[in-house]
Amino acid sequence: MWGRLTDWAEQDERYTLDGERLGPHDMKELLMAAFKREVRLAPNLDGTGIIHLSRHTSGLTKDGMNQFLEFIAAEGTKRGIIFRDTPPNRL
């Protein structure tokens, strides 16, 4: 998973925050929200903003994790991401 997330973060220039590319951990958050098709927000402690409450991959079953990895591969391939851990003819 981390190899694919790193590949995506390094290759996709569309995802930046304040001019800085998102890293692999950020990509995991973005992709888990898309995979689960949900966004959970809560006010921060001092009430001046909001935070994203993410779902963790550790909560996925083995089948769920396999589906998440397939989701990463399919979505990345649609966007031109080349994954180093997968031969090009396998996707």
Protein Blocks (a to p, Z undefined) as FASTA:
>chain_A
ZZmmmmmmmmmmkbcgehiacdfklmmmmmmmmmnopacddddfkopaccdddddfklpc
fklmmmmmmmmmmmmmmnopacfkbcfklZZ
